[in-house]
């Protein structure tokens, strides 16, 4: 499904991680897929409140928790740069879908990374 939100349609997820040899490209792509799927879910079932948005972002964060294990297996990890990049993308996404006051820490609250 194509993203219809104008701000998100051309957005490059996880840009600071792309092209950095420390982060395996196929795993960065998987992370981008998680965020793309989150956009699709938000567009299919628009949250009416921050609490509903947090339910969706927490589910995506749990997917990143699983992805973190794949990073470790590839001798990489979701460390400071990656954590910040992921959180910023969650925040940008929240703002694009009408939740500019979403708390970055709450968006990724169940994170293990």
Rosetta silent file (secondary structure, phi, psi, omega in degrees, C-alpha in Angstrom):
SEQUENCE: XXXXXXXXXXXXXXXXXXXXXXXXXXXXXXXXXXXXXXXXXXXXXXXXXXXXXXXXXXXXXXXXXXXXXXXXXXXXXXXXXXXXXXXXXXXXXXXXXXXXXXXXXXXXXXXXX
SCORE:     score description
SCORE:     0.000 S_00000001
   1 L     0.000  136.556  178.743    0.000    0.000    0.000 S_00000001
   2 L   -83.228  142.820  176.473    1.291    3.443   -0.875 S_00000001
   3 L   -76.450  131.359 -177.880    1.489    6.086    1.818 S_00000001
   4 L   -99.149  -18.261  178.651   -0.889    8.930    0.995 S_00000001
   5 L   -63.676  123.900 -175.347    0.237   11.459    3.612 S_00000001
   6 H   -58.455  -40.273 -179.070    2.149   14.121    1.675 S_00000001
   7 H   -69.287  -30.932 -174.782    4.808   14.601    4.353 S_00000001
   8 H   -95.586  -22.003 -174.721    5.449   10.882    4.700 S_00000001
   9 H   -57.392  -39.623 -179.117    5.095    9.710    1.084 S_00000001
  10 L  -106.290   10.670 -176.282    8.590   10.828    0.113 S_00000001
  11 L   -73.894  134.685  178.522   10.197   10.595    3.527 S_00000001
  12 L   -96.315  103.724 -179.450   13.387    8.530    3.731 S_00000001
  13 L   -65.322  142.221  173.566   13.187    6.515    6.926 S_00000001
  14 L    58.361   33.587 -174.880   16.365    6.005    8.954 S_00000001
  15 H   -53.205  -45.647 -178.876   18.382    8.221    6.636 S_00000001
  16 H   -62.818  -18.664 -179.494   21.382    8.755    8.978 S_00000001
  17 H   -88.938  -20.160 -177.263   21.830    4.980    9.193 S_00000001
  18 L   -72.615  135.032  178.330   21.779    4.384    5.439 S_00000001
  19 L    81.231   -3.453  176.775   25.177    4.046    3.844 S_00000001
  20 L   -90.715  116.436 -175.837   26.911    3.712    7.219 S_00000001
  21 L   -58.110  -18.008  179.419   28.853    0.452    7.116 S_00000001
  22 L   -69.833  -29.250 -177.409   28.198   -0.190   10.791 S_00000001
  23 L  -103.804  116.273  179.074   24.524   -0.809   10.074 S_00000001
  24 L   -58.125  127.779 -174.697   23.767   -3.726    7.724 S_00000001
  25 H   -56.598  -39.114 -177.892   21.764   -2.310    4.816 S_00000001
  26 H   -68.201  -28.125  177.894   19.240   -5.152    4.830 S_00000001
  27 H   -79.996  -35.278  173.600   18.479   -4.529    8.513 S_00000001
  28 H   -62.504  -41.381  177.715   18.144   -0.783    8.009 S_00000001
  29 H   -61.042  -40.264  177.049   15.722   -1.611    5.196 S_00000001
  30 H   -62.627  -39.559  177.035   13.736   -3.823    7.604 S_00000001
  31 H   -63.214  -41.908  176.056   13.567   -0.909   10.038 S_00000001
  32 H   -61.830  -37.295  178.047   12.293    1.325    7.250 S_00000001
  33 H   -64.624  -37.185  177.543    9.688   -1.311    6.452 S_00000001
  34 H   -61.516  -46.140 -179.197    8.492   -1.250   10.072 S_00000001
  35 H   -68.768  -37.703  176.692    8.014    2.512    9.904 S_00000001
  36 H   -62.217  -45.049  178.919    6.369    2.314    6.477 S_00000001
  37 H   -63.209  -35.218  176.537    3.936   -0.300    7.800 S_00000001
  38 H   -62.397  -43.765  176.175    3.206    1.961   10.775 S_00000001
  39 H   -58.648  -45.873  179.796    2.239    4.749    8.368 S_00000001
  40 H   -59.938  -42.497 -179.280   -0.005    2.353    6.485 S_00000001
  41 H   -66.361  -41.034  177.946   -1.684    1.247    9.697 S_00000001
  42 H   -62.335  -40.214  179.970   -2.215    4.836   10.831 S_00000001
  43 H   -70.972  -33.472  179.562   -3.778    5.658    7.471 S_00000001
  44 H   -76.126  -36.214 -177.881   -5.987    2.551    7.549 S_00000001
  45 L  -133.598   74.338 -174.811   -7.047    3.042   11.193 S_00000001
  46 L   -57.701  125.408  177.084   -6.437    6.709   12.097 S_00000001
  47 L   -68.421  143.474 -178.934   -5.886    7.111   15.832 S_00000001
  48 L   -98.064   -7.346 -177.962   -8.255    9.586   17.486 S_00000001
  49 L  -150.989  166.276  175.475   -6.025   10.327   20.455 S_00000001
  50 H   -60.362  -37.554 -179.498   -2.411   10.206   21.578 S_00000001
  51 H   -61.120  -41.370  177.972   -3.233    7.087   23.570 S_00000001
  52 H   -67.710  -37.944  176.291   -4.429    5.333   20.398 S_00000001
  53 H   -62.417  -43.933 -179.327   -1.323    6.520   18.546 S_00000001
  54 H   -61.280  -34.460  176.636    0.896    5.174   21.333 S_00000001
  55 H   -60.083  -43.961 -179.784   -0.735    1.736   20.999 S_00000001
  56 H   -68.519  -43.589 -178.560    0.303    1.704   17.334 S_00000001
  57 H   -70.540  -31.327  177.807    3.817    3.042   17.934 S_00000001
  58 H   -66.870  -37.608  177.109    4.388    0.617   20.792 S_00000001
  59 H   -63.765  -40.257  177.449    3.554   -2.294   18.497 S_00000001
  60 H   -67.423  -37.622  178.428    6.093   -0.963   15.972 S_00000001
  61 H   -62.933  -38.727  177.201    8.641   -0.492   18.758 S_00000001
  62 H   -61.418  -34.523  176.378    8.213   -4.148   19.722 S_00000001
  63 H   -67.305  -37.850  175.160    9.122   -5.013   16.130 S_00000001
  64 H   -65.545  -33.636  176.315   12.284   -2.911   16.499 S_00000001
  65 H   -59.602  -42.460  177.752   13.034   -4.849   19.704 S_00000001
  66 H   -68.068  -39.166  179.018   13.048   -8.052   17.640 S_00000001
  67 H   -64.026  -32.311  179.074   15.090   -6.358   14.922 S_00000001
  68 H   -57.330  -35.946  178.320   17.681   -5.367   17.547 S_00000001
  69 H   -64.128  -36.629  178.100   18.472   -9.063   17.967 S_00000001
  70 H   -69.168  -36.170  175.310   19.214   -9.288   14.238 S_00000001
  71 H   -61.152  -46.223  179.158   21.530   -6.284   14.516 S_00000001
  72 H   -60.313  -42.821 -179.629   23.435   -8.032   17.323 S_00000001
  73 H   -63.902  -22.947  179.772   23.682  -11.219   15.280 S_00000001
  74 L   -99.353   20.218 -179.858   25.230   -9.143   12.470 S_00000001
  75 L    59.078   39.214  176.271   27.843   -7.609   14.812 S_00000001
  76 L  -136.917 -176.919  174.972   25.992   -4.306   14.956 S_00000001
  77 L  -163.756  162.608  172.953   23.510   -2.804   17.358 S_00000001
  78 L   -87.287   90.531 -177.496   20.854   -0.175   17.800 S_00000001
  79 L  -103.472 -161.393 -170.586   23.128    2.227   19.664 S_00000001
  80 H   -52.097  -52.181 -178.897   23.018    5.984   20.257 S_00000001
  81 H   -61.673  -46.066 -179.082   22.867    7.164   16.640 S_00000001
  82 H   -65.138  -43.677  178.546   20.354    4.483   15.707 S_00000001
  83 H   -57.617  -47.600 -179.929   18.208    5.087   18.821 S_00000001
  84 H   -63.799  -42.625 -179.399   18.065    8.801   18.076 S_00000001
  85 H   -61.469  -47.020 -179.405   17.356    8.221   14.394 S_00000001
  86 H   -63.194  -47.101 -178.983   14.503    5.827   15.111 S_00000001
  87 H   -62.698  -41.333  178.665   12.971    8.091   17.765 S_00000001
  88 H   -62.618  -41.372  178.367   13.209   11.161   15.521 S_00000001
  89 H   -64.916  -39.711  174.870   11.477    9.263   12.726 S_00000001
  90 H   -60.505  -43.045  179.878    8.701    8.214   15.117 S_00000001
  91 H   -65.301  -42.725  178.682    8.339   11.852   16.164 S_00000001
  92 H   -62.316  -43.905  178.709    8.276   13.131   12.592 S_00000001
  93 H   -60.212  -46.189  179.608    5.696   10.516   11.712 S_00000001
  94 H   -59.254  -45.342  178.636    3.524   11.480   14.702 S_00000001
  95 H   -62.952  -40.319 -179.310    3.623   15.137   13.687 S_00000001
  96 H   -64.153  -27.720 -179.505    2.801   14.323   10.076 S_00000001
  97 L  -101.134   19.536  171.019   -0.320   12.491   11.196 S_00000001
  98 L    94.114   15.664  179.681   -1.583   15.289   13.415 S_00000001
  99 L  -125.553   63.977 -177.071    0.113   14.593   16.740 S_00000001
 100 L   -66.727  -17.454 -179.034    2.886   17.204   17.006 S_00000001
 101 L   -94.785    8.630  179.108    2.777   17.051   20.811 S_00000001
 102 L   -62.239  138.325  179.689    3.528   13.333   21.001 S_00000001
 103 L   -82.266  124.487 -177.811    6.288   12.576   23.491 S_00000001
 104 H   -57.672  -42.513 -179.063    9.296   10.911   21.815 S_00000001
 105 H   -65.880  -38.618  179.362   10.029    8.732   24.823 S_00000001
 106 H   -70.160  -34.090  178.711    6.415    7.605   25.051 S_00000001
 107 H   -57.998  -35.720 -177.684    6.279    6.832   21.329 S_00000001
 108 L  -115.677   28.076 -172.146    9.007    4.209   21.803 S_00000001
 109 L   -52.026  -42.603 -177.824    8.344    3.388   25.452 S_00000001
 110 L   -80.798   19.097 -175.970    8.624   -0.411   25.269 S_00000001
 111 L   -67.134  147.182  175.965   12.036   -0.256   23.603 S_00000001
 112 L  -109.924    7.380 -174.288   14.821   -2.598   24.652 S_00000001
 113 L  -117.877    0.000    0.000   17.529   -0.695   22.793 S_00000001
